[in-house]
Amino acid sequence: MADKPVASRHRSLEVGQVVSRAGNKTIVVEVARQVPHPLYERYVHRRKRFHVHDEKNECQVGDWVRFAECRPLSRHKRWRLREVVQKAVMALPEIDSAAS
């Protein structure tokens, strides 16, 4: 009996914003979407939070990231970081020249 090639399983990808660093190598990413309300036929905002594995600790709060589904890594983590889409813009503290 010949070995059959195993088809790669489709792993879903999501894009969201980092809202928290939940410990070493873990980030919390929030994905926002709009869905139509079944009765009122208006769009309502829905949010979902995912615990994502960040192996290199490269993400900061405010970054936009792309992450993929994977095997269970812990009790809550089922997602792995693929790439940082956009880094967060860090605001520089204002220098008060009058105080000098």
Secondary structure in CASP SS format (residue, H / E / C, confidence):
PFRMAT SS
TARGET T0000
AUTHOR 0000-0000-0000
METHOD secondary structure of the structure
MODEL  1
M C 1.00
A C 1.00
D C 1.00
K C 1.00
P C 1.00
V C 1.00
A C 1.00
S C 1.00
R C 1.00
H C 1.00
R C 1.00
S C 1.00
L E 1.00
E E 1.00
V E 1.00
G E 1.00
Q E 1.00
V E 1.00
V E 1.00
S E 1.00
R E 1.00
A C 1.00
G C 1.00
N C 1.00
K C 1.00
T E 1.00
I E 1.00
V E 1.00
V E 1.00
E E 1.00
V E 1.00
A E 1.00
R E 1.00
Q E 1.00
V E 1.00
P E 1.00
H C 1.00
P C 1.00
L C 1.00
Y C 1.00
E C 1.00
R C 1.00
Y E 1.00
V E 1.00
H E 1.00
R E 1.00
R E 1.00
K E 1.00
R E 1.00
F E 1.00
H E 1.00
V E 1.00
H E 1.00
D C 1.00
E C 1.00
K C 1.00
N C 1.00
E C 1.00
C C 1.00
Q C 1.00
V C 1.00
G C 1.00
D C 1.00
W E 1.00
V E 1.00
R E 1.00
F E 1.00
A E 1.00
E E 1.00
C C 1.00
R C 1.00
P C 1.00
L C 1.00
S C 1.00
R C 1.00
H C 1.00
K C 1.00
R C 1.00
W E 1.00
R E 1.00
L E 1.00
R E 1.00
E E 1.00
V E 1.00
V E 1.00
Q E 1.00
K C 1.00
A C 1.00
V C 1.00
M C 1.00
A C 1.00
L C 1.00
P C 1.00
E C 1.00
I C 1.00
D C 1.00
S H 1.00
A H 1.00
A H 1.00
S C 1.00
END
